Amino acid sequence: MIVPREDGKLRGVRARVAELARADLLRLLYLGRLTLVSGILVGALWAWGQAEPQQTFLATVMFLAALLVTAGGYWHSHVQARPPSHNFRYGQVLFDVLLVTGIVHVTGGGESNFAWLYILVVSEGALLLPLPGGVLIGALSSILYFAAIFWGHAETLSASVLLQMGLFALVALVTGILGDRLRRAGMALGAVESELQRLKLDTGDILDTISAGVLTVDRSGHLAYMNPAAERLLAWSGRDLGGRNVLEAIEDRAPELVQCLRRGLEEGVTVSRHEAIATQNGDRVTLGISTTVRDSEGEDRVVTAIFQDITRLEKIEALNRRTDRLQAVAQLSAAMAHEIRNPLASIRSAVEQFSGPDLEEGDRRALIAMVVRESDRLSRLLSEFIEFSSVQVNRVDGVELEELLVECVAVVRKHPDAERRGVAIALDPVPDRLMIPADGDLLHRALFNLLLNAVQFSPEGGTVRLTAEDLRGRPGTAGVEVPDPVRIRISDQGCGMAPDVVARIFDPFFTTRQGGTGLGLTIVHRAVEAHRGVILAESPRDGGAEFNMYLPGSPIQGGAREP
């Protein structure tokens, strides 16, 4: 149950609900009263010749009195719309008790066929008055019924009369209890309805003023709700639907939004932070979309899409990326110059020593070997730098992951470092026919570098383990925002990584291996980012290093990311 926030408000709601219920009951009471006395008067006039003048006179007086009381009550409670006060309700019920008593007296006293009207009056008192008042009306009805029997009628007190009087008292008690509980339940229900209405109005005000579009569609494609922001973002109004399916009506404007809604309706799949292209007054805009699915038992499935225009945010993000790239280029250029300067200095020093007149043959050979070694180092550095600068997704196809991993493992096993150190590469079973959208060549290079790095840091006779998992449809991993991810895990049995190494492991030219260029893992990182994926490095407690690569398992939206 929803509990209103303020007790005073709850009391006001309950009072208002009670007033409305009593007004409806009074309206029925007025109508029934006039119908009854009109029938009695018509009956008396019809039997004018046989009825006693006293009975005809009393029927006329009752009709006029009922007409006046009813007209006055209706004027007070409905024309002037005043709330029926305590005394007003008591007066109406007491008048009906006297009216029924008069009818019973006129129609034969104990032999009257209208004694059952007392039950209606007792029920009226139970509904209009509190419990004590209803019981009091029941007792009064019994007393007046007794008086109506013996006033002007020579009758004796019979068992049937006593039974009827007891029945009136019992009906008064039972209907009083039921009426009291009914009033309480009605007031509670009215309070809940009022609070729900208030919440509905508050929610409607919020949805009407927020800048994000909200669109709700049921399983049949009917429009359930659309806020003004959604109409503005789509440049389309629900009033233009014209009896069509809403998905068909907006498909030409926002096909990817419609696709998300259909996936929710047909498969129960939700999307989060999905980027989609839409058309707004002839201009292309980018929408950020999230959907929720409500699939309650016994109800049709309903999908709600919340979306907003992120075109400007994308432009700002593109500018920020460009700024970051320029800064990265500057840092990379400085690092590259530093890496080149050292071999060049060694080569220059060796060349200068060649011109010495007293250079021995052993020193000459040592200098020549140093020149060759530093030249190879420069060549390797420049080759990896060229590879680093050319990392980009050229073509996205459906790649069968098992086939790709098997090829990478076969190539690394034949590498001299793996053969010389006797490092084994264990490939765990890959989910059957697991396809991912990727540039196969680029992903092959990234996996090769990652596996070779694990081999080079493994001890002799160690094992590198490669595992692939399909995480689509499972709860997301903290820090990983990849749609329908597929995880590739590579772990080794090396000495592990210190926390400061983990923080810098993907930085250009950062390496902890003697003779390394520090670009291998940077190339891996750029390749994964180009696929809009995420790669994480960590050092488990049981030793070694572990790299987790998360790649999108569904088509890359908006094309590949420029690294």
TASULNOR-V102396 format. One record per backbone hydrogen bond with DSSP energy under -1.0 kcal/mol. NH is the residue of the N-H (numbers start at 0). CO is the residue of the C=O. Records with the same first field share a line. If there is no record, write none. Layout:
NH = CO ; CO
//
This chain:
9 = 5
10 = 6
11 = 7
12 = 8
13 = 9
14 = 10
15 = 11
16 = 12
17 = 13
18 = 14
19 = 15
20 = 16
21 = 17
22 = 18
23 = 19
24 = 20
25 = 21
26 = 22
27 = 23
28 = 24
29 = 25
30 = 26
31 = 27
32 = 28
33 = 29
34 = 30
35 = 31
36 = 32
37 = 33
38 = 34
39 = 35
40 = 36
41 = 37
42 = 38
43 = 39
44 = 40
45 = 41
46 = 42
47 = 44
50 = 46
55 = 51
56 = 52
57 = 53
58 = 54
59 = 55
60 = 56
61 = 57
62 = 58
63 = 59
64 = 60
65 = 61
66 = 62
67 = 63
68 = 64
69 = 65
70 = 66
71 = 67
72 = 68
73 = 69
74 = 70
75 = 71
76 = 72
77 = 73
78 = 73
79 = 74
81 = 75
88 = 84
89 = 85
90 = 86
91 = 87
92 = 88
93 = 89
94 = 90
95 = 91
96 = 92
97 = 93
98 = 94
99 = 95
100 = 96
101 = 97
102 = 98
103 = 99
104 = 100
105 = 101
106 = 102
107 = 104
108 = 103
110 = 107
111 = 108
116 = 113
117 = 114
118 = 115
120 = 116
121 = 117
122 = 118
123 = 119
124 = 120
125 = 121
126 = 122
127 = 123
128 = 124
133 = 129
134 = 130
135 = 131
136 = 132
137 = 133
138 = 134
139 = 135
140 = 136
141 = 137
142 = 138
143 = 139
144 = 140
145 = 141
146 = 142
147 = 143
148 = 144
149 = 145
150 = 146
151 = 149
154 = 152
161 = 157
162 = 158
163 = 159
164 = 160
165 = 161
166 = 162
167 = 163
168 = 164
169 = 165
170 = 166
171 = 167
172 = 168
173 = 169
174 = 170
175 = 171
176 = 172
177 = 173
178 = 174
179 = 175
180 = 176
181 = 177
182 = 178
183 = 179
184 = 180
185 = 181
186 = 182
187 = 183
188 = 184
189 = 185
190 = 186
191 = 187
192 = 188
193 = 189
194 = 190
195 = 191
196 = 192
197 = 193
198 = 194
199 = 195
200 = 196
201 = 197
202 = 198
203 = 199
204 = 200
205 = 201
206 = 202
207 = 203
208 = 204
209 = 205
212 = 306
214 = 304
215 = 224
216 = 302
217 = 221
218 = 300
220 = 217
223 = 215
224 = 215
226 = 213
230 = 226
231 = 227
232 = 228
233 = 229
235 = 230
239 = 236
240 = 237
243 = 240
245 = 220
248 = 244
249 = 245
253 = 249
257 = 253
258 = 254
259 = 255
260 = 256
261 = 257
262 = 258
263 = 259
264 = 260
265 = 261
266 = 262
268 = 262
273 = 288
275 = 286
277 = 284
278 = 252
279 = 282
282 = 279
284 = 277
286 = 275
287 = 307
288 = 273
289 = 305
290 = 270
291 = 303
293 = 301
298 = 295
301 = 293
302 = 216
303 = 291
304 = 214
305 = 289
306 = 212
307 = 287
309 = 285
313 = 309
314 = 310
315 = 311
316 = 312
317 = 313
318 = 314
319 = 315
320 = 316
321 = 317
322 = 318
323 = 319
324 = 320
325 = 321
326 = 322
327 = 323
328 = 324
329 = 325
330 = 326
331 = 327
332 = 328
333 = 329
334 = 330
335 = 331
336 = 332
337 = 333
338 = 334
339 = 335
340 = 336
341 = 337
343 = 339
344 = 340
345 = 341
346 = 342
347 = 343
348 = 344
349 = 345
350 = 346
351 = 347
352 = 348
353 = 349
355 = 352
363 = 359
364 = 360
365 = 361
366 = 362
367 = 363
368 = 364
369 = 365
370 = 366
371 = 367
372 = 368
373 = 369
374 = 370
375 = 371
376 = 372
377 = 373
378 = 374
379 = 375
380 = 376
381 = 377
382 = 378
383 = 379
384 = 380
385 = 381
386 = 382
387 = 383
388 = 384
389 = 385
390 = 387
396 = 437
398 = 435
400 = 433
403 = 399
404 = 400
405 = 401
406 = 402
407 = 403
408 = 404
409 = 405
410 = 406
411 = 407
412 = 408
414 = 411
418 = 414
419 = 415
420 = 416
422 = 417
423 = 461
425 = 463
427 = 465
433 = 430
435 = 398
437 = 396
442 = 438
443 = 439
444 = 440
445 = 441
446 = 442
447 = 443
448 = 444
449 = 445
450 = 446
451 = 447
452 = 448
453 = 449
454 = 450
455 = 451
456 = 452
460 = 420
461 = 458
463 = 423
464 = 490
465 = 425
466 = 488
468 = 486
470 = 484
473 = 470
479 = 476
485 = 550
486 = 468
487 = 548
488 = 466
489 = 546
490 = 464
491 = 544
501 = 497
502 = 498
506 = 503
508 = 517
509 = 506
515 = 512
522 = 518
523 = 519
524 = 520
525 = 521
526 = 522
527 = 523
528 = 524
529 = 525
531 = 528
532 = 527
533 = 549
535 = 547
537 = 545
542 = 539
545 = 537
546 = 489
547 = 535
548 = 487
549 = 533
550 = 485
552 = 482 ; 483
558 = 555
560 = 529
//
